[in-house]
């Protein structure tokens, strides 16, 4: 993904340059909310690789899903997280910093390239928010995820 992080413009203009539109916020699949704001921090609940029409990507990364495919799934998940953030804040320009990302990969037992998968989300955050998108991160493997999705990602965001 080419990164316009050094180019001027709002997060919305950067999304447009990337050819991306914010989807509707996916509905939670359990008894929780999509986000919680506490002071200057917004905690985003885990999102998955769900398309606007409800299709999702499922499978085991390292078995029936390649790293390249899973990277794209993490990018889609990042776009869903940005949509939640837009709904929570009303204006993505309020983002001061992406503080922390936790990326979970539905991985085959011998899979070990979790960081390369979650880079799909991290690269998107850098492209959309510039240096404010650079964050601390964990990328870990799980034996399963809800609905067998390939990735689930949550984030903590500092806002003004």
Secondary structure, 3 states (H helix, E strand, C coil): CCCCCCCCCCHHHHHHHCCCCCCCCCCCCCCCCCEEEECCEEEEEEEECECCCCCECECCECCCECHHHHHHHHHHHHHHHHHHHHHHHCCHHHEEEEEEEEEEEEECCCCCCHHHHHHHHHHHHHHHHHHHHCCEEEEEEECCCHHHECEEEEEEEEEC
